[in-house]
C-alpha cells in the first residue's frame, strides 16, 4: 500500500468544523485513501457509498433530523462518490451546520458535477484537495531512490496510475481500459457532447502537441469544430483532471508571446495510450516531449500537495527564444530548462536575463530531476 503524501495534510484538518473534499481523476485511489484514513482513527466511522441506490435516495433532500438519526453515534462520516447524489451540497451543509462535532469527508470522481453542487452551499465550510496518480515522491518513499531511477523509462512510457504501478506486465491492458471513455465519461454524463469520439480525437491532437503552443482555431479546423466548442471541451477535460495547461509568461517585452498556452497530461501513460505508442525510448522521436510532460506533471503534483502559492508558466518570444518552465514566487522568477540527452549546456537568452534580472536558473536532467520534482 503506497502511502499518499496528501494523507497527513488531510488529517491536520480533521475536526475543525468543516467538510474535507477530495476530488481527482477516476482510478487514482480516492476510496483507498478513505479506507486508510478510517483505519487510523480509534473512532466510530460511518461510510456511505453513493454508488448504492439506497444510499443515494437517503442523501437526496434529507432533513437535518434524519441526518442526525443516521449519523448518531458516529464521529466520522465518509461519503464516497458524492457527485452521484442530487443536491449533495445542500445535504452536506445541513450535516455540517447541525452536527459540527462530526467530521465529514467527501470524495468525488467528477469534479465537474461535484464542484457545481457544493461550491455555493459549502462556502467557508470546506477544505478541498486533489488526489492525482502516484507521484514520484510517493514511489521513492515506497521503493527507494535507486529503484525509481531504474524505473524511470517505465514511468515515462506507462505513467503512474495505481493499477498500472501495482500490476507490472499488464500496463497496456490497464491503460487501454482506462482511456476507452472511462477516464472522461463524466464529460459525457454532464455535458451535451453529441459526438463522444470528438473528445478522443481532441485528446489525440493534444497528445501530439505536448510541449508546443496550442491554437484553438487550428484544433477546430482539424476536428471540424468552432474554436469556442474546442475551448469548452478542453475546459471540461481540465476539470476532469485529464490535462492541464501552462500560460505563457509576459511582463514587459514587446516580442513575448502573451496569450499562448501549452497543454500537458496529468499522466504520461494516458498520453501514450491515446496515441497507441508504447515503444521504448530508444525507438521514439518524442522522448523530449515525454520528459517535459513527466517533469511538469510531477512538479504540478508536488506543488498541489505542498500548498505552493506561486504561479507556473513557460516563456517564448516571436523569435523562438524560450524557457521550458518558470515559477514566479517571492518576487523572483525561477527558470528551468529540461534536457534528456546531449552534452551542450543550455543557457538563458540575453533577452530574458536583461529584462528579468531577478531570476534563478537550473538545467533539469536525469542526474538531478528528483531534486526538481521535490522542489529542492
Protein Blocks (a to p, Z undefined) as FASTA:
>chain_A
ZZdfklmmmmmmgonhpacddeddehiopmmmmmmmmmmpccddddddfkbmklmmmmgo
pafklmmmmmgoiabdcdehkllpghklmmmmmmmmmmmmbccddddfblmlmmmmmmmm
mgoiaccdddddddfklmmmmnojklmmmmmmmmmmnopafklmmmghilmmmmmmmmno
mlmmmmmmmpccfblmlmmmmmmmmmmmgoiacdfklmmmmnopafklmmmmmmmmmmno
maccdddddfklmklcfkbccdddfbfklmmmmnopabdfklpcklmmmmmmmmmmmmmm
mmmmnopabdcdddddfkopacfbdcdeehiacdddddfbdjbdcdddfklmmmmmbccd
ddddfklmmmmmnoZZ
